[in-house]
């Protein structure tokens, strides 16, 4: 762990600042949209646009990096992010906000691709697992810290938009001045979605459903809070609890997943997540209960992402795992685009804010039911023949997923060698 910090501290610091900026602008827009008088459905379109851009960026970024290099891509896109954040309060228009969200989603996705390839280059086979874990923790802590910064100024003013803009600009400095040399960059040719579906129907369906859950909590939690009449401080705490749950429960669930049939664990985790959603829907008017429900939903949804990747890997040949990463992220991205739109529509009906939790509850329970069904269609692999669980954050690009899979392959092979 110390070796990882010494070789990649600048990258991790820069990514932490970027995540603070991203976490602030996501929650702040949800609050500011209510102040500007935008409807719930209009805000759902704005929030969905981020995932449209993110999906596009994850697919186009590798080509950009190969053409002009890591440094130029990183610096140019970080500058665009900083500029767009200032434009939000200057032009409170639903079309401009939507286009800005597409651009910011695209830029953040490409920045993540760049940073993740740098991180992999800084790590070795021995410490790649620790590097990925540190990366995930830094991402999560950045978003949690962002929620605290929302309390430093009035959301109806400019200051809270200036802070993330400055943080993103500062984030580039340690990365560009301290990381060298830039790594060679290449990506694996992706597996077709039909092939991936044949290998792991549960992995594909689960990733699609989970994309909706994650985008609802990341994109619409602040909108929910504004619609429910929460104060800015309460909204900040509410959004933060999703990510606190994610970082605390990721590792215990991962430990269990390496010791039992992953489909059974997917059923259990999904049912718990659905139960947390029902709790928030029925008793969300009690703020302490609302925080508990957010902790449970976030604590179940993020480990499910890693669980589904690990489960899919169990049915892939080692040489196919990297190729599957792009398809998994693409399927998750499609679900993420639809998540805020459906959530916003449900919240705009007679259900009101409760539509937010109804949506996540339905997705969790459908995932649990489908995982239980799949368990009857194919025999479970013996636990000693399954790959390792590697924590991955749900906003990871195909690059991070591919590197996580490579680590899982190495760890499994090392375990096999030790057994022999």
N, C-alpha and C positions, 0 to 999 in steps of 0.2 A: 504493500500500500504506500509506503514511504517512497519507494522507487517510482511509482506512478505519479505521486504528487510532485516529486522533484523534476520529472521529465515533462509533465503536462500541466503544471500549476497555472501557467498563463492562459492556456486554452480553457481550463475548467473555470478560472475566474471570469474570463470573457463570456463563456457560455452562461455562467450564473447571472451576470449583468444583463445579458440578452433575455434570459428567461424572466427576470424582474420586469424588464420593459414589456415583454409580451404578455405577462400575467396582468400588469397594470392596465394596458390598453384594452384587453378583453373584458375585464370587469368594469372598467370605467365607462366603456361605451354602453354597456347594459344599463348603468345608472344614468348616464347623460341622455340616453335615448328617451327615458321617461321624462326627464326635465324638458327636453325639446318637444315633447308631445307626440313622439312617434308611437304608432300602435304596436302591439305585441307581435303581430304578423310581420310588420315592416322590419322590426328588429330581428326577427327570426331569419329573414332574407339576408340582412346585413351579416349576421353571425354565420350563416351557411356559406357566404361568399369566401370567408377565410379558408374553409376546407376545400373549396373549388380551387383556389390559388395554391394551397398546400399540395394538393394532389398533382396539379400541373407542374409545380416546382420540383417535386421529387422525381418526376420523370424527365424533365428537361435539364436539370442541374448538371448531371454527369457530362452531357455534351458541352455545356458552357465551360465547365472546368477543364475539359480536355482541350478546348479551343484557346482559352486565354489564361488558364492557370488559377490556382486556389486564391492567391493574394488578390488579384483583380476582382474575381467574383465576390469574395468576402467583403472587400472594401466597398465595391459599387452597390451591392445589395443592402449592406448595413446603412449606407447613406440614404438610400431610397426609403428604408424603414423609418429612419429618423425624420425625413421630410414629411412622409404621410402622416405621422403622428401629430405633427403641428397643423396639418390641413384639417383634421377632424373638427376642432373647435372653431376654426376660421370659416368653414363652410358646412354648417349643420344641415345638410341636405341628404336625403335618403339615397339618391343615386350616387352622389360623390362618396358617401360612406361605404356603399356597397362596392364600388370600384376600388376604393382604398383598401378594403378588407381583402379583396382578391389579390391586390398587389402585395400587401403585407404577408398574406398567406404564402404567396409564391416566393417572396424574398426569404422569409423565415425557413421555409422548407429547403431552399438552396443553401442557405447559411448552415443549416443543420447537416446537410450532406457534406459540405466542406469541412466543418468542424469534426464530424464523426470519422471522416477518412484521415484527418490529421491525428485524431486520438488513437485510431488503430495503428497508425504509423509509429506513434510514440510508445505504444505498449509492446510487450513481448508475449510469446505463447504462455509464459509462466504467470504473467500478471494481467492478461487481457480480461479475465473475469472480474478482477478488482477494479480495473479501469472502467468497465461498463457499469459496474455497481456505483462507483463514484460519480460517473456521468449522470446516472439516473437520479441519484440523491441530490446533486447540484441543481439539476433541472427542477426537481420538486421543491427544494428549499427556495429557489429563486421565485417560483410562483407564490409560495406561502408568504415570503417577505414582501412581495408586491402588494398583497392585500393589506399589510400593515401600512405601507406607504400611502395608500388611498386615504388614510385618516389625517394626512398632513396638510390638506388644503381643501377648498370648496370645490366639489365636482362640477359646479356650474361655471367655473372660471377656466383660465388657461393653464394655471400652474401644474395641475396634475397631468396635463398632456405634455408639458415641457419636460418634466422629470424623466419619463421613459425615453423621450427623444434624446436627452442628454446621456442617459445611461447606455443606450444602444451605441451612441457615438464613442463614448469612453470604452465600451467593451471591445471595440476593434483594436485599440492601442496595444494592450499587452499581447494580444494574439499575433498581430502583424510584426511587432518588434522583437518578440521572444521566441517564436516558433520557427525553427529552421533545421534542416532544409524542408521544403515542401515535398510531400510524398508523391510518388507516382500514383496515378489514378486510373483505375479500370473497373468496369462493372461486368458482372456475369450476365450472359444473355438470359432474359427471363423465361420461365416456363409458361406455357399457355395456360389460360384459366381452366380450360377443359381438362387438361392433364392434371392440374392441381386439384380440381374437384374430384377426379377419379381416385387420386391418392388419398385425399382426406375430405370427405363431404362435411364432417363436423368442423374441421378447421376453417373451411370456406364460409359455411353458414354462420358459424360463431363469430368470425371476424367481421362479417357484414353487420350482424346484430350489435356487436360490441362497438362498432364505429358509431352507431346511433346513440348508444349509451354515453360514450365518451364525449361526443360532440355536444350532446345535450347538457352535460355537466360543465364542460369547458366553455361552451358558447352561450348557454341560456340560464345558467345558475344566477347570474347577476340580474337578468331580466326577470326571473322568477322573484327574486328578492324585492325588486322595485315594485312589481305587481302586488306582492303580498304586503306591502307597506312597511318593510324593514328599513331601519336607519342605515346610513352608510357604514357605520361601525358593525352593525349586525350582518350586513351583506358581505363585508370583508371577512368576518369570522366564518360565515356560512360557506363561502367559496373556498377559504383556506382549508376547511375540514375535509373536503373531498381529497385534497392532496396530502394532508397529514395522514389520513387513513391509508392512502396508497403507499406511502413510504414505510409506515409502521407494519402493515400486514403483508407486504410483498414477500419478505424473507421467510416468515413462518409458513405461509402457504407454499412457497417454493420448496422448503424442506420437506413438507408432507408429500408434495407431488412426486418427489424422487423415490417414494416408498410405498406407493399404491397406484391402482389403475387411475390414470388421469381423467378418464371419462367420468368416473364416479365422483372425483373431486370437482370436476367442472359442474356436475349436477348440484353438488352441495354448495359450492361457492355462488352459483347462479341463484339458487333458492334463497340463500342468505341475502344476496343483493336485492332480490325481489322483495323479500321481507322488509328490508330497510327502506325500500321505496314505498311500500304500503304504509309503513310507520309514518313516513313523512307526509304522505297524502292524507292520512286520517288525523294525525296529531301535529301537523305542521304549524298550527297556530300557537303551539307551546315552543318557545325558542330553544330551550335546552334539548327537547326531543328532536327539533329540526337539525341541530348540530350533530346529534347522535346518528340520525338517518344519513346525513351527508358523509360522516365518517365511514359508515358501513357501506354505502354505495360506492364511494371512492376506493375504499379498502378492498372491495370485491372486484370492481371493474378493471383496475389496472393489473392485478395479478392474473386475471382471466386472460388478458392479452398475451402474457408470457406463457400461460398454461396452454393456450391454443397453438402457439408456435411450437412449444415442446411436444405437444400431442401430434401435430402434423409431422414433425421431424421423425417421430417414432415409426412412421410408415413410409419414409423416404429413404432412398439410398444416400449415403454420405455425399456422393458427387452431385446429387440433385438438390441438396438443401439450400445452397446459395442461390440457385436459379429460382427456387420457390419464394424467396424473400420478397421480390418485387411484386409478385402476384398477391401475396398475403397483404402487403401494405396497400395495394391498389383496391382490393376488395373492401378493406377496412375504410379506405377513403371514400368509397361510394356510399357506404352506410353513414359516414360522418357528414356528408353533404346533405343527406335527407334528414338527419336527426333534428337540427334546429328548426327546419321548416315544419315538420310534423308536430314537434313540440309547441311551436308558436301557434299553429292552427288549433291544437287542443286547448291551449291556454286562452285562445281568443273565443272559445265557445262558452257554454254555460258552466263548464268545469272550472274556469278561471285558473288561478295559479296551480291548482291541484293537477292540471293536465301535464305539468312537468314531471311529476312523480308517477302519474299513470303510465306515461310513455316508457319510462325506464323500467317500471314494474313489468309491463307486458313483454319487453325485450328480454329481460332476465328470465322470466318464466318460460318463454318460448325456447330460449337457449337451453334451459334445464330440461325441458321436455324432449327437445331434439337430441341432446346428449344421451338421455336415458334410452331413447329409441335406437340410437346408433350403437349403444352398448349391447343391444340384442342382435345386431346385424354382423358383427365381426368380433372374433375372440380377442380378448385383451392380450397384449404382449407381456411376457414375464417381466417383472420389475427390473431384474438384472440385465435385461436386453434393451431397456429404454435409454434414451439420451438424457443428458443433464438439463435441469431447469436453469435458465439464465434470465435474470430480471431485465426487462426491457420496458421503457416508458411507452405509453400508448401513442405518443406523437413522434415516435422514432421513424426515420426514413428507411428505405430499403438498405441503405449502407450499414446502419447500425444493426438492423435485423440480420443482414448477411454476416457481419462480424460476430454477432452473438451465436449464430449457427456454427460458424467456424470454431468458436471457442467450445461449444457443446460437443462438436466432433472430436476436438483434441482431448477434451476431458474424458469422453467416453473411451477413446483409444488408450489413454493413459491408464484408465481403470482396468481395461481389458488386459493390458500388458502387465499390470501389477497382479492381476488375478492369475496370470499364467506364470 
